Amino acid sequence: MAFSEFELKRYGKVIEDFLVIHRPPVEVRPHVDISYRIDGQSIEIFELRPMWNDPAKITESSIAKATYVKSKREWKIYWMKSDLKWQSYEPMPSVKELSSFTETVAADEYSCFWG
């Protein structure tokens, strides 16, 4: 089940506040940028870059994902492993608030999200 309009606005605001702080400077954004998408009960943060051999095409590289589990009222945190599969973020597999997810991604104590 997808988020309600109210939840979409609230969660979008949290992620956009995170991006304001962590996006690269405006002059660098044509070369590397970060963005997000909301799909069902998940929010994914990803990096955007032009392809090295065809700059007209943009590639996406996943950074982090939070999936809301309504029955537990918590956000499960995932990171993209080198095998391109989502892995649970074992140091902190879930949080109660979306803002805790963005704080975890920003801190990246184990270099899972930003490398």
N, C-alpha and C positions, 0 to 999 in steps of 0.2 A: 504494500500500500504506500502510495506517495505521500509526501508532506502536504499539509494544508497550506493555503495561501499565506496565512499568518506565520506559520513555521518557516516557509520559504523565505519570507522577508526577514524574519529574525535570524535565521541561520546564514542567509546571504550577507547580512550586515556584519556578523561575526567574522566570516571569511574575508569579506572586503576590507575590514579593519586590519586583519592580518596581512593582506596583500599590500595595503598602503605602506606598511612598514618594510616589507620584505621584497617588494618588486625592485628590479634594478633601476638605475636612473633612466630618465626618458630617452636620452641619446643612445642608450645601449639596447633598449627594448626591441628595435628591429632585428637585433642579432640574438637576443635571449630575453625571455620574459616568463612570468609564471601566471597561471590562471586557475580557474576551478570550474567544476560542473557538478550539478546536483542531478542524480539519477536514482529514482525510487527513494530508498531510505539511506542512500550513500552520498557522501560528498568527497570528491576527489580533487586533489591539488596536483597540477602537472606543469611541466616546463615546456615552453614553446621555442623552437629554433628552426631556422631555414635549413633545408637539406644541404649538405656540403656540395653535392654535385648538381643540384637544381634549386637555387635559392628562391624560386617562385613557389616551391612547395614547402609547407610548414610541417615539422614533425612534432609529436607530443611524446614526452617522457614522463611517466607517472612518478610522483614523489611520495604522496601519502593519501590514505583513504580512511574515512571514518564512516562506519555504518551504525545507524541507530537501531537498537533492539528494544522495541516498545515494551515487551513483556518484562524486561529487566530495568527499563528506564536508564540505559547506559549506551555510550558510544564505544564500539569496538574499534581499535586502532590497527591499521595495517601499513606495511611498507612494501615497496616493490623490490624483490630480490633480483639478482643478476639473471636468474632463469626466467624472468618476466612473469613470475607468479606472486600474487599477494601473500605475504606472510604476516602472521600476528606479531605485533610489536611486544615481545616478551617482557621487557623491563616494565611496561605498563600496558597490558592488553586491553584495558577499557577504562573509561572515565565517565563521570556523571554529566559533565557539561561540555559543550562544544568548544568553549573558550579554553578548557583544559587540554583539549586535543591540539588546538593551535599553539598553545604554550609548549606542549611536548614536541611538536614538529619544529618550532623555532629553536628550542634548546638543543635538540638532536644530540643528546649526550653520548650515544653509541654510533654516531655517524651512519645511521641507516637511511635517513631521508635525504640529506644533502651530500652524502658521500665522503 
